[in-house]
Structure formats: structure tokens, C-alpha cells
């Protein structure tokens, strides 16, 4: 058994090792430290705010207790790595010829970056204590954000994301479960105060109330998780965002203490740093895989990213993109074709639109695409 002085030394060694490996924050929590987080998850699910993310409902029970992942868990160790962008993501909203990629997705896939380093820390714990260890990076039913708050290095803000006093909104989270029992750290209290900047900036009004998120209205959900044609009311508010949305994160006043990511693997790459819409619209699947290899964007697939780029193209007002949009009216994927209809209707003049309408309005490949043509025609007629 490890005595207290050895415990303190071990904890200090783990903290030092975490810092050496590039982690910005580390904290220790008890496995029963979730408080009312499981109840809030249940309310979220009962309201249907999870949309098509059925896996949240399927694993809701397991999320409420980390003992479902490790039966003899004694401590939950939470770690955060800073991925702060070099420039304010809000500045890119005016660059309508480009598609905005969320800051966390511009570099190497954080799952790959964090997991190997978590394993190194876990191996240190196992070697010193002979305890069982398991590592997780956002792929298991574990409530990382509530545990990070319990571990003392942040709190869930009114936008439901983690806020850190030292790193603002820009921390990627990983977790180590171990059967060894560590002295827990003091939980971090909520420091949002009366501020509601994150709620007010949301382009799609995705927050029914502070600390509540309706994911079905969230641009991150719509552009990444949602597989269908994006509902018409959200197309204009999406603007030029093609993968995720950082608005509620970027506007947080706590970002005044944030700094750009030191981990080079998490920094933006040239090919993923808000690419030109013309490049995205021209992508076939091999081109997509080459451009986004090793990044979180690759997980979403070519069709969704091109769908999102079509929405951005329609919002751009740039007639020079019309040729690329026209080509996508023939895309094999019906979601891409349906999105191309909307983009075409935004960019084409009356004569161009009438010609394409006559050609495609009876497209028997997909009734949804026909409906998009009919809707676009009706809107154009009502505007006359």
C-alpha cells in the first residue's frame, strides 16, 4: 500500500509528466463526483435535443457512472490540452470565399495526439501502483466535462462547454480511469456570472436557456453529426461554416487569458485552415481524403463537407462559384444534389434557374431533390 507521503510524490510526478507531454491542465476526481450531471443528461435526452445522435440515448445509463467502464475505478484523472487558435475564429466570418473549419479540427486528429500520451501517464501509474488503468479520449460513454469541473480545472459554462480560467474555451479533454485512489482536487466553481455573450451570439438560437443546448439547432451538430439535407431555416445562419462552429467559444471573455496552442500537431495546416470554397466544391472522394487525412474532418466524409460548402457557396453571393455548383446538381449523392439546388437558386439569375428547373424538376432519382427544386421555384416566384 502506498503511504500518504508516497501518494503526494506520485501525484506530483504524474502532474510533471503530464506537463512534459504537453498537457495544459490535470486534475483528480472521485468516480462519484458527477453531481446532477446525469439528471441533466436525462432531461436533454427526454427533450429530444440530441437529434439523430442515438448513441447518446443508447449509452445514457453507462454515462452516469464510470464503474460501467471500470468496475473497480478509484479515481478519474482528467487532462486538458490547449488548442487555442492563433486568430479569432470570428474574424473568418467575413471571408465569404472560404469555408470555416472549427479550430479543433484544423490540425491532426486530437484523438491520435492525446491517446498515446495518456497511455504514457497510465503506464507510469500502473508501474508505481500495480493498479488497473484505462484511457479515454471522447469515444467512450464518460462525462468528461463534468469530471473536468470536479477535477478543478474548469467549469461548464452557459454554452455547456468547458471554460478554463487559464485557457478559456480551448481545451481538449482526455481521461484516465484507475483502480488506484488519489486524493481528489477541489472542484472548480462556476464563474460565468451574469455574462451571456455565448448565448446571444449563437446564429441559430440553439440555447433554450443558460446551460441548456438543443443540438438540433447547433451548427456544429448540423454540419458534422447530421447526415441529411440541412433544414432550410438554418441555411442562411450557417454562413460560411463548413465544419463546426466556434462562435460561442470564441466570444467568451475568459479567452483573454488564453494563448495559442503550443502543440504543433494541433495547429492549423495550410490545407485545412479555412479552405477556399472553390476547392471544397471541386472535391471528389480521393481529393477529400488527401486534403483532410489525419484530421477530425475526415471522419465526417466528403459528402457532408461538400453539402456544407454548398450552403456556404449559396450564402457567398459569388456568381463565380455557379459552375462548380451546377456540376454538383448531378452528384451521385442525393444530399449533395439537394444542397446544390439551394445553392444554385441563391446564385443563378432567372434565366439560368428556369433552364435548370426544366431539366431537373422531374429528377426521378430522389423525391427529396424534386422537393428542393419545387421549394426553390416557389420562393423565387414569391419574391417577384
Secondary structure, 3 states (H helix, E strand, C coil): CCCHHHHHHHHHHHHHHHHHCCCCEEEEECCCCCCCHHHHHHHHHHCCCCCCCHHHHHCHHHHCCHHHCCCCCCEEEEEEEECCCCCCHHHHHHCCCECEECHHHCCCCHHHHHHHHHHHHHHHHHHHHCCCEEEECCCCCCCHHHHHHHCCCCEECCCCCEEECCCECCEEEEEEEECCCCCCCCCCCCCCCCCCHHHHHCCCCCCCECCECCHHHCHHHHHHHCCCCCCHHHHHHHCCEEECCCHHHHCCHHHHHCCCCCCHHHCCCCCCCCCEHHHHHCCCHHHHHHHHCCCCHHHHCHHHHHHHHHHHHHHHCCHHHHHHHHHHCCCCCHHHHHHHHHHHHHHCCHHHHHHHHHHHCCCCCCHHHHHHHHHHHHHHHHHC
